[in-house]
Amino acid sequence: MPVIEIVDNTTEIIEADRQ
Protein backbone atom coordinates (compact mmCIF):
# COMPACT_ATOMS: atom_id res chain seq x y z
CA MET A 1 0.00 0.00 0.00
CA PRO A 2 2.15 2.93 -1.22
CA VAL A 3 -0.39 5.50 -0.02
CA ILE A 4 -0.17 4.27 3.57
CA GLU A 5 3.63 4.40 3.38
CA ILE A 6 3.51 8.02 2.18
CA VAL A 7 1.10 9.01 4.94
CA ASP A 8 3.24 7.25 7.55
CA ASN A 9 6.39 8.99 6.32
CA THR A 10 4.65 12.36 6.31
CA THR A 11 3.38 11.77 9.85
CA GLU A 12 6.92 11.00 11.02
CA ILE A 13 8.19 14.23 9.44
CA ILE A 14 5.42 16.28 11.07
CA GLU A 15 6.03 14.70 14.48
CA ALA A 16 9.79 15.33 14.19
CA ASP A 17 9.11 18.95 13.22
CA ARG A 18 6.86 19.49 16.25
CA GLN A 19 9.48 18.30 18.73
FENCOR-V762253 format. One record per residue. N is the residue number from 1. RES is the residue in three letters. SS is DSSP state (H for helix, E for strand, C for the rest). NEAR is the number of other ideal C-beta (glycine too) atoms within 8 Angstrom. D_CENTER is the distance of its C-alpha to the mean C-alpha in Angstrom with 1 decimal. Layout:
# FENCOR-V762253
N;RES;SS;NEAR;D_CENTER
N;RES;SS;NEAR;D_CENTER
This chain:
# FENCOR-V762253
1;MET;C;4;14.1
2;PRO;H;5;12.3
3;VAL;H;6;10.8
4;ILE;H;7;9.2
5;GLU;H;8;7.8
6;ILE;H;8;6.5
7;VAL;H;8;5.0
8;ASP;H;8;3.7
9;ASN;H;8;2.9
10;THR;H;8;2.4
11;THR;H;8;2.6
12;GLU;H;8;3.8
13;ILE;H;8;5.2
14;ILE;H;8;6.4
15;GLU;H;8;7.8
16;ALA;H;7;9.3
17;ASP;H;6;10.8
18;ARG;H;5;12.3
19;GLN;C;4;14.0
